[in-house]
């Protein structure tokens, strides 16, 4: 097998549309007793947007890490333009012509756009020359960037552009994209799709990973579906429905959500009154005069692009940061100066965006992670100052069963679970309490279609039982599926929560960008 090294020239020459660029043949990868990739084969062609689909834990991330040189396979071979190669590192992948745009950004906020891009390019590139190239390439592909802008000052959609332009400047012939629209407004996503069409017209291949099946149907020419580490199907996504694609991914039909009859408006269970707080760091967002009433029996969704104050708002509502006493009220009781534990005792529950490290301690077992948020909520987990380990393990088993949390062995450590399974555990831990108020940030981030449907149905069911549910989400499909009312947060200010049926994607997109459709100005505080 040929190893690509800095002294080996990459395969050169223009490729024809439809010509095979990369083949993975019988790729296998084992982690201990877990076979993450089981003789996986994949063919990527020039000019094609190829979707890679599968539920959480299906083996997608392992496969693309092998293609990008971040993992070494235990078996199988890779072929680049017909030549067998070993891709031993991301640097060797880039030398071949393989680039990757990751779901989670790898940018230094204190540096400029040009300085961040320079870090991924060969040393010795003159900054003035690089800045000119950034302007030219970003303009040509409809992803306009200011090379001199500080990353910390830029919204998330622009940061996504930086990642893509940085990749384009390496002149890749294959780009791997992991959930590229998860932080974009509908308008920004449309612009990205135009960019991908331009790239494929020029002969570039795109390997596209997304849980948003409607956009897969819209832009992808071919799809490979994985399940339990194996390729189980290939198809033309344009000829499928979102439901049929989801069925291929999970092996069974994904049930439609049952909204059920909405109960009559209940009492206000969570109220925010002029909630404000200064930015608590150089890269955080100030919360500016947020008003919101959430009644029992309803789901209120807060839409917005990441980095516009969602995390700061969650911290203030959950009690990780304190506010004026009356700025947060739970069931009519002032809670703005109350601790997280006091708010939980008052009947509230909270699920943060970051599941590993914030929602769960990586090195603790699941039963121990249950104790962390439920030790004071009347579950009998702590008696006389001692933890009832039998009780915590019973709860762990109940969550595992009720929320389909899959793990290699009972009561595993949190870090041993896949992202989607850990998300099901963290949300299930709070839903299992049947709290009167639930605030959840990004409930189905990175979760497959089956797990997402399970979580969303549970949120609806909780509200219909009389709880007030607040969902902070960047996924508009999710928001329209579950929300009774929708508000939009932009730069720390929040619009009025309006009935979901009165909102459109276009209006939400404008509000996400800080523009009120009716007034043409900044989003107004409710």
N, C-alpha and C positions, 0 to 999 in steps of 0.2 A: 504494500500500500504506500502511496506517495504521501509524504508529509509536506504540507505547505509551510514554508519558512520564509522569513524576510528576504532570503536570497533567491527564492523561487519566484519567477514572474508569474502573475496570474494568467489564466487562459484569456486570450484576447480575441479580437475580431467581433464584428457586429453579429448579432443573432437575429434570426428571422422570427417573425411572429409565429407563435405556436411551437417553436423549437424547445426541446427539453433543456432547462438550465440546471436543475438540481434533482437528483434522485436519491431517496433514502430506500435502501433495500434490506428488509428483514431486521430493522433496528430493534435491539432489546436492551433494557436497562433495569437492573435490579438494585433495590435498596434493602439489604438484609433479606427478610422473607417476602418482601413486597416486590412483585414484578410490575414496575410502573409502565414500561413499554414492552409489549410482547410481539416480536417479529413484525414491527410496523413498517409498511412501505408507503411511500408518498412521492408523487411526481409533480414538479412545479415547472410551468412553461412560460416562456417569454410572452408578454402582452396579456397575461391572465391574472385576475384577482381570484385567489383560491382561498376559500374559507376553511378553517380548521375548527370543527365544532365538537362539543362533548360536555358532559356534566362535570362538576368539580370532582377531581380525582381520576378523570378519564385518562390522563397521561399527556395532555396537550403541552403543559409547561415543560415537562421533562423532554419531550420531543424537540421543541423549539430551542431549548437550551443546548441540546446536542447539535442541532443545525448551526447554531451560532457559536459553537466552540466552548460553551460554559460548562458542559458536562461531557464526559467520555462514555460512549456506549460500551456495553459488555459484549455485544454481538451485532452483526450486520455491517453494511458498508454504505458510504456516501460517495456519490459520483457528481462531479461538477463538469458540465458540458461534455459528458461521456468519459471523463478521466476520474479514476478512483482516487479519493483524497482522504487524508486525516485532518480534521479541523481541531487543532489542539488548544485554541484560545480564541476569544473574540477578535483579537488583533489579526489572527490568520484568516478568520471569516471575512473581516473587512477587506483584507488584501485580495481575497478571491473576488469580492464584489457583493458580499452579503452584509446588509445593514439591518439594524433593529431599532424600532421605536417602542420603548417600554411603556407599560401602563403607568408606572410610578416614575415621575420625573427624576432625573439625576442632574440637577442644576444647582449651582452655587448662587444663592440669592444676592450676596453682596457684590458679585461680579457683573460686568456688562454682558450683553448678548454676545458680542464678538469674543470676549474673554472666555466665556463658557464654551463657545464653539471651537476656539483655538485649542482647548484642552484635548479634543478628540482628533485633532489633525496632526500631521507630522511636525516635529519641532522645526523652528526656523522660518515659519510662515510670517511674513511681515504683516503687522496689524492693519496698516493702511490698505494693503492689497486685499487682505481678508475681509475687511469691512466693505470694500467695493464688491467683492464676490457675493457677500451676504445680501447686499442690496439688490444685485442683479438677479441672483437665483431666487430670492424670496419674491421679487416682483414678477419674474417670469412664470412662477408657479402659483401666483395668486395668494401668497403667504407673506405679505409685506412685513418687514421687520426693520427696526431702527437699531443698527449695530451698537450704538452708544448708550442705549437704554439700560438702566439697572434692572436686573431680573426681579428684585423685590418689589418694584413699582408696577409690575406688569400683571394683568389678569391671567387667569389660568389658560384661557384659550390662546393667548399669545405665547405663553410658555410651551404649549403643545406645538406651536409653529416652530419654536426654536429647536425642539427635539427633531422635528421632521427636516428642517433646513440643515441642521448639523449632519443628519444622515445623508441628505442629498449632496452635500458638498464632498462627501466621500465617493461620489459617483457610483452608487451601488447598482447592480443589475437585478438583485433580489432584495426586497424590503419585507421584514417581518414586523407586523403591527399588532400589538396586544391591547385590545379594548381602546382603540384610538379616539372614539367619540364620547367616552364616559365623562369627560369634563367640558364638552362643547355645547353651546347653544344650538338649536336647530339650524340657525343661519350659518353658524361656523361649521357644522357638520356637512351642510350642503356644499360649502366651499371646499372642504376636505375631499368630498367625493369628486368634485371637478378636478382637483389636483391629481387624484388617483387615476382618473380617466386619462389625463394628460400623460402621466408616467407610463401607463400601460400602452398607450398609443406609440410611445417612444421605445417600446420593447422591454420595459422593466416588468418583472414579476412581483406580485404582492401576495404574501401569505397573511391572511386576515383572520384574527381571532376576535370573536365577539359573541356575547350572549344576546345581543339585540338582533333577533331573527328577521325582523322586517327590513333592517338595513342590509343584512346578508342577502336576502331575496332581491333587494334593489340593485346592488352593485356587484355581486360576486358571480363569476362565470362558472365556477365549479366548487364543490364542497366535499371534504372528507370528514366523516363522522367517526369519532372514537368513543369506545365505551370499555371501561375496565382494562385499559391499557392496550386494547386492540382496535384496529380499523374494522368497523362493522358495516360501513356503507359508504358509497360515493354517489353523488347526484348533481343535477343541475338545479341550484336553489330556486331559480326563476320558475321552474316547473312544479315547485312544491309550495305548500302553505306553511305558515309559521307553526301551525299545530303539527303538521307531518314532520317537519324538521325537529321539533321538540320531542316527538314520539321516537324518532330515530335515536336521539341523544340519550333518552332515559329508558328506552325499551318498553314503554307503555304510554298510554294516552295521558297527557297533562290536562287535568280537569280545569274547566273554566271556573272562574271565581264566582261564588254565590254571594251577591251583595245582600240578599234577603231584604225584607221590608225595613226601611229605616224607621226607628222609633221616633215618637214625637220628641221635640227638642227637650232635653233634660236640663238640669241645673248646670250652671257654669262650674266646672271642676278644676280647670286651670285658667288663670288669668294673669296676663302680663300688663302692667300699668306703667307706661312711660319708661320701660326698662332701658337703661343706658349704662355704658361703662367705657372708659377710655381704653385704647389699645394697650395691651400689657407687654408689648415687646416691639422691636423695630419692624417686624414683618407681620404683625397681627392687625386686626381690623377693629375699630371702635364700633360699639353698638349704640345706635342713635334713636332713642325715643320710640321703642317698639311697644305697640299695643296689640293685644290678642286675647280673645275669649274663646275657649274650647269647651263645649258642653258635653255632658255624658251622652253617648250614643252616636258620636260623629268622629270621623277621621279628618283632621286638617293636615294638609300637606304643605310643606314649605319648599318651594323650588328655588334653584339658584345654581350658579356655577361655583365650583369649589373655590375657596379662598375669599368669599364675600361676606364672611362673618358667621357661617353656619357653626363652626366649632366654638367660637366665642359665645354665640347665643346658647348653644347646648350647655356650655360650662356654667353660664349664669342660671339657667333653668334647673340644672341638676344640683347646683350647690358647690361645684368645684371652685367657682368664684362667687363671692357674695355681692349683694346689691342693696339698694334701699329696702327697708323692711316690707313695704307694701308693693314693691315692684313685681314680686312674684307671689301669687296666692294659690294655695292648693285647698280646694273645697272650702273656700271662704276664709281660710286662715293665712295670715301673713307668714311668708317663708323666705323672704329675701335675705334674711340674716341667719337662716337655719343651715345646719350642716347637711351633707348628703344623707347621713344616717337618719337625721330627724325628718328629712323629706321622705325617705323610704318608710319610716314609721307612720307618716301621715297618709300612706297609701300610694305613693308615687314610685315609679320604676324608670330606669334610664339605661339606654344601650348606646354606647359611644361608637363613633365611626371606626376607630382603630381597634380591631378585635384582639390582636395579640400584643400584649404589653399595656393596654388600657382596659379593654373589656375582660381580659384574662391574663393571669401571670403565666408566662411560658413554661416555667419549670415545675409548676404545681399540677397535681392530678385534677381531673375534672371535679371530683367530689370536694376537693379542697377549694377549688375556684367557686363552687356553689356557696360555700360558707362565707366567702369574702363579701358578697352582696346580700346574703339572706340571714346573717347571724342575728339580726335584730328585728326581724319581720314576723315573728310569731310562728316560725316553722318548726320549732323544737330542736333546732340544730345546736344550740348552746344551752346547757343546763348547769347552773351553779358555777359558771365560768369555764366549764369544760365542753369541748366539742363532742357531740354525739356522732362518732364516725359511722356507726351502723345506719343512722338516719341519713347522713349525707350521701352514703353509698346507695341507699334506696332511692334518693332523689336523682342521683346520677343515672341509675338504671331506668327510672321513669322518663327522664329527658331523652335518653338514648332511644327508647322505644317510641315515645310520642312524637319526637321530632326527627326520627330517622338519622340519628347522628352515627356515622360509620367510623370505626376505628379498628386498629389491628388487634387490640385486646381491651378488656374491660378497664375502665377508670384510667385511661391513658393520660399522659401529660398533655397539657394544652398545645404545646409546640409540635406534638406528634400528629395532630389532626391537619387535614387539608384545610385551606382557607374557607371553603364553603361549609364543611362540616363544623368547623369551629364557629362560624357565623350562626349556624343552626343551634348550636349549643348555647351561645351567649344570649341569643334572642329567646330561646326556649326557657332558659333559666329565669328570665323576667316574666315572660308570658305565663309560665306555670303558676306564678303567684296570683294571677288574675288581679293586677293592680287597678286602682280606680283611675290613675293617670299614668300613661306610658308615653315617654318621649324617646324616639329612636332615630339615630342619625345614620343614613345610608343602610337601610335594612337588608338589601339584597346585593350589596356591592360584590361583584365577582362571583355571584352565586348562579348556578345553572337553572334552566327553566323549571325543572321539577321542584327544586328546593325553593326557588323564588315563589312559585305558586303556593307552596305550603306556608311559607312565611306570610305572604300577603293575605291569605285566607284567615290565618290566625289573627292578624291585626284587625281585619274586618269583624271577625267573630267577637273579639274582645270589645270592640266599640259597640256592637249590637247588644252586648250584655250590660251596657250602661257605663262603660268606661270612656274617658276622654283620651283620644290617641292623637299624638302629633308625630308626623313622619317628615323628617328632613331628607330630601332626596334630589339627586341630579338626573334621575331617570324619568323622563316625561311619560313613557309608556306605563311605568309603575304608578305614577301620580294619577293619571287619568283612570287607571283600573281601580284604585282603592279610595280616592279622596272624595269626600263630600264637599269640602271647600278647599280652595287653593290660594296661598299667598306666595309672594316672590321676594326673596332677600337679595339686595344688591348693595355692596359697599357698606354693609352694616345697617342699612335702612330697609324697612319691610313695607310692602304694599298691603292694602286691605285684603283680608281673606274673603274671596268671592265664591259663589256656588260653582262647582266644577263644570256644570253644563254651560255656564256663561263664559268660560275661558276657552281660548284657542291656543294652539301651539305657537302661532305667530305672535300673539300678544304676550304670552309667557316669555318668548325669546326676546322681545323688546324690553320687557321688564327686567329680565336677567342682565341685559346690557345697560340697565340704569335709565332706560327711557320709558316714560309713561306714554302709551299710545295716544291717549286722548289729549295730553298736554304738550307732548314733545319735550318734556323736561325730565328731571331726575325723578326716580321713584319716590313717592311721598310716603311719609310715615303714617301708619294706620292710627 
